[in-house]
């Protein structure tokens, strides 16, 4: 998205932050996209990160190196999906983001119920493909719908919300894992 370098406002960082929050609250599309940024951290990444070190030895009875390999399967899906999106963009990006989150939930349930390491690896590649749609298109939609002078503030809020949601996801997944085990935590998330 081409942008024009914004002029400094002359206000403090706190005043600029407040202005950005007000702007996002007033723009429904932006507010929805920023709110949607909490979903991966709380319900996907947090639970996956908390449980993977338990699932590999306890459920799959595999050596520790498979923790990294499974993370790599997810990452490989993200990279592959990002490359494919540059070659063939998906129309209706907002709908694609919603479908990617919905399908991502079903894939996480299937991964949580899986008892086969190869099946889990394939599911994580698929999950990564969907994550690439979310990551690439949410950012593009935010930049497309934000006024050029507000893009920096909007992207800062998106990044903050995305990264603050992960520790919340770690916490909820940790509590569920401690109480019910990693498979239940993944399926419940």
C-alpha positions in Angstrom: 0.0 0.0 0.0 1.7 3.2 -1.1 1.8 5.8 1.7 2.8 9.4 2.2 5.2 10.1 5.0 3.1 11.6 7.8 3.8 15.0 9.2 4.7 15.0 12.9 1.8 16.0 15.1 3.8 17.9 17.7 1.9 16.1 20.4 3.2 13.6 23.0 3.3 9.9 22.3 0.5 9.4 24.7 -1.7 11.9 22.9 -0.9 10.2 19.6 -1.8 6.9 21.1 -5.1 8.2 22.4 -5.9 9.6 19.0 -5.1 6.3 17.4 -7.4 4.4 19.9 -10.2 6.9 19.2 -9.7 6.5 15.5 -9.8 2.7 15.6 -12.9 2.7 17.9 -14.7 4.9 15.4 -13.8 2.9 12.3 -15.8 -0.4 12.6 -13.8 -2.3 10.0 -10.5 -1.4 11.8 -11.9 -2.2 15.2 -13.1 -5.6 14.0 -9.8 -6.4 12.4 -7.8 -5.3 15.5 -10.2 -7.4 17.7 -9.8 -10.3 15.4 -6.0 -10.2 16.1 -6.7 -11.6 19.5 -8.0 -14.9 18.2 -4.6 -16.5 17.0 -2.8 -15.6 20.2 -5.4 -16.7 22.7 -6.9 -19.7 20.9 -4.2 -21.0 18.5 -0.6 -20.0 19.1 -0.8 -19.9 22.9 -2.3 -23.4 23.2 -0.1 -24.9 20.5 3.1 -23.5 22.1 2.1 -24.6 25.6 1.2 -28.1 24.6 3.7 -29.2 21.9 6.5 -30.0 24.3 4.0 -32.4 26.1 2.3 -33.8 23.1 5.5 -35.0 21.3 6.9 -37.3 24.1 3.6 -38.2 25.8 1.1 -38.6 23.0 3.3 -39.3 19.9 6.1 -41.1 21.9 8.6 -39.3 19.7 12.1 -37.8 20.6 12.4 -34.1 21.5 13.6 -33.1 18.0 10.0 -33.5 16.8 9.0 -30.4 18.7 11.2 -28.4 16.3 10.1 -30.4 13.3 6.4 -29.9 14.1 7.0 -26.1 14.6 8.8 -26.3 11.2 5.8 -27.9 9.6 3.6 -25.0 10.8 6.3 -22.5 9.6 6.6 -24.2 6.3 2.9 -23.9 5.8 3.1 -20.2 6.6 6.0 -19.6 4.1 4.3 -21.7 1.4 1.0 -20.0 1.8 2.6 -16.6 1.7 4.4 -17.4 -1.5 1.2 -18.8 -3.0 -0.7 -15.7 -2.0 1.8 -13.5 -3.9 1.3 -15.7 -7.0 -2.5 -16.0 -6.8 -4.2 -13.6 -4.4 -7.5 -14.6 -2.9 -10.5 -12.4 -3.7 -12.6 -11.1 -0.8 -9.8 -10.9 1.7 -12.1 -10.2 4.6 -14.1 -13.3 4.0 -10.8 -15.3 3.5 -9.6 -14.1 6.9 -12.8 -15.3 8.6 -12.7 -18.6 6.8 -9.0 -19.1 7.7 -9.8 -18.6 11.4 -12.8 -20.9 11.3 -10.9 -23.6 9.4 -7.9 -23.1 11.7 -10.1 -24.0 14.6 -11.1 -27.2 13.0 -7.5 -28.1 12.1 -6.5 -27.4 15.7 -9.2 -29.8 16.9 -8.0 -32.4 14.5 -4.4 -31.9 15.6 -5.5 -32.1 19.3 -7.3 -35.4 18.6 -4.4 -36.8 16.5 -2.4 -39.7 17.7 -0.2 -40.1 14.6 2.9 -38.0 14.2 2.7 -37.9 10.3 -0.9 -36.8 10.5 -0.1 -34.2 13.0 2.7 -32.9 10.7 0.4 -32.7 7.7 -2.2 -30.9 9.8 0.3 -28.3 11.0 1.3 -27.6 7.4 -2.3 -27.0 6.6 -2.7 -24.9 9.7 0.3 -22.8 8.5 -1.3 -22.3 5.1 -4.4 -20.8 6.8 -2.3 -18.7 9.2 -0.6 -17.2 6.1 -4.0 -16.0 4.9 -4.7 -14.4 8.3 -1.3 -12.8 8.8 -1.0 -11.3 5.3 -4.5 -10.2 4.7 -5.3 -8.7 8.1 -2.3 -6.4 7.7 -3.3 -5.6 4.1 -6.9 -4.8 5.1 -5.8 -2.6 8.0 -3.5 -0.6 5.7 -6.2 -0.4 3.0 -8.9 0.9 5.3 -6.8 3.2 7.5 -6.2 6.8 6.5 -2.6 7.3 5.4 -1.9 9.6 8.4 -3.1 6.9 10.8 -1.5 3.8 9.4 1.4 3.8 11.9 -0.9 4.1 14.9 -3.3 1.4 13.6 -0.5 -1.0 12.9 1.0 -0.3 16.3 -2.3 -1.2 17.9 -2.7 -4.3 15.8 0.8 -5.5 16.8 0.3 -4.7 20.4 -3.1 -6.6 20.5 -1.6 -9.5 18.7 1.4 -9.9 21.0 -0.5 -9.2 24.2 -3.0 -11.9 23.3 -0.3 -14.6 23.3 0.5 -14.6 27.0 -3.3 -14.7 27.6 -3.4 -17.8 25.4 -0.4 -19.3 27.2 -2.2 -18.8 30.5 -5.5 -20.2 29.5 -3.8 -23.2 27.8 -1.6 -23.8 30.8 -4.6 -23.9 33.1 -6.5 -26.2 30.8 -3.5 -28.4 30.2 -2.8 -28.7 33.9 -6.4 -29.6 34.7 -7.3 -31.8 31.8 -4.2 -32.6 29.7 -2.8 -31.2 26.4 -5.3 -32.8 24.0 -8.3 -31.4 25.9 -6.6 -28.0 26.0 -6.1 -28.0 22.3 -9.6 -29.1 21.5 -11.2 -26.7 23.9 -9.2 -23.8 22.5 
